[in-house]
Amino acid sequence: MSSRIPIADLGREYQDLKPEIDAAVVRVLASGQYVGGPEVEALEREFAEFCGTPHAVAVGSGTDALRFALTAAGVGSQDEVVTSPMTFIATTEAISQAGGRPVFADVDSASYTLDPALVERALTPRTRAIVPVHLYGQTADMDPILELAKRRGVAVVEDACQAHGAAYKGRLAGSMGAVSAFSFYPTKNLGACGEAGMVTTARSEIAARVRRLRDHGQSEKYRHVEEGYNGRLDALQAAILRVKLGHLAAWNERRRTLAARYRAGLAAIAAPAGPGPLRGPGIILPTEMPWARHAYHLFTVRVADRDRVRQALSERGIDTGLHYPVPLHLQPAYASMGMGVGSFPRAEAASREVLTLPMYPGMTDAQVDRVCDALRGIPGMR
Ligand SMILES: *Cc1c(COP(=O)(O)O)cnc(C)c1O
């Protein structure tokens, strides 16, 4: 009897790095410096180098990173910010909490990232920023979005919370927009043992503003030039993240290898991707877009009879996830926007069919094969 396959396995990641992580934790505990300080500054330097950006500012979470990035990019009262309905609610919470108003544009049906042509139609004179979400570890189609933003004088704020180490035409996620946000939530490709996040930018005035926002708006001790937040990163998380950052490139490569194995193992039941809902049997594999180096944060497929397939996998000892079962415009929190079913048909079709398969660097080839065998064996799959 083989054990269950989880969708991620964080305990195992710790076991693999135990000596290094334990040493880092003890070093911080003995240092007496627990919030900010040299570990946090070192992580900022190392992560900036990893992303190829001049500045990185560590904050308390990915949501903090988005909120501070948006404010520093100039989003304020009633400014419209165009983003995808196919994301985690943190993206739009940050827009609202920065004072702005989320405006949705539908996604491309192959990449599930913002369709640049639909972004253009969503722009108004009130638009202040565009937030492309690099979903599942794949960047949005950035060149047309950056070109459009430049032409219309709006800022691009990347939501790179799922895309550590992903690239677009050779440029790394987090290095293309005016400013970008990363999450180090434990399940992300680079995850802390708690909450953590990072803002990256090439612009020193944006970096300085984010440093101020994360620390109660202080420009120097007890001089508060604006109200800010308690959004600092603690040294324990920084020290742990520094250990893990050293493994991130290799982990991402392993994810890509696992993705290739899934593709081979599922080729016999693969259905062509197309707009609208999936008709007929089979499974739509993730599309690696021509521009992308996919970091496979999630390996999310589509199946027509999603809940039945999910149940069948569970009975065979395989956990799966839903990213995301309800697009944001249909969430109760946004009922007042008045956007019903049919507003963003591609995101809606995808949300009914998406199914996230197990994917983590410590996953074995044999485990991938077990998932593929189980899927191929489900009645009605071919
Ligand atoms: C995880 C995530 C966030 C939020 O990050 P937290 O660290 O959990 O606050 C924001 N956007 C996306 C797309 C995410 O996946």
The ligand as an SDF file (V2000), in Angstrom:
LIG
                    3D

 15 15  0  0  0  0  0  0  0  0999 V2000
    0.2170   33.7910   -2.7330 C   0  0  0  0  0  0  0  0  0  0  0  0
   -0.2910   34.8780   -3.6040 C   0  0  0  0  0  0  0  0  0  0  0  0
   -0.4830   36.1730   -3.1340 C   0  0  0  0  0  0  0  0  0  0  0  0
   -0.4020   36.5630   -1.6760 C   0  0  0  0  0  0  0  0  0  0  0  0
    0.7380   36.2510   -1.0100 O   0  0  0  0  0  0  0  0  0  0  0  0
    0.7260   36.1060    0.5970 P   0  0  0  0  0  0  0  0  0  0  0  0
    2.1770   35.9370    0.9080 O   0  0  0  0  0  0  0  0  0  0  0  0
   -0.0850   34.8940    0.9090 O   0  0  0  0  0  0  0  0  0  0  0  0
    0.1640   37.3400    1.1630 O   0  0  0  0  0  0  0  0  0  0  0  0
   -0.8400   37.1450   -4.0550 C   0  0  0  0  0  0  0  0  0  0  0  0
   -1.0450   36.8670   -5.3480 N   0  0  0  0  0  0  0  0  0  0  0  0
   -0.9020   35.6080   -5.8270 C   0  0  0  0  0  0  0  0  0  0  0  0
   -1.1300   35.3720   -7.2810 C   0  0  0  0  0  0  0  0  0  0  0  0
   -0.5420   34.5750   -4.9760 C   0  0  0  0  0  0  0  0  0  0  0  0
   -0.4260   33.3380   -5.4540 O   0  0  0  0  0  0  0  0  0  0  0  0
  1  2  1  0
  2  3  1  0
  2 14  2  0
  3  4  1  0
  3 10  2  0
  4  5  1  0
  5  6  1  0
  6  7  2  0
  6  8  1  0
  6  9  1  0
 10 11  1  0
 11 12  2  0
 12 13  1  0
 12 14  1  0
 14 15  1  0
M  END
$$$$
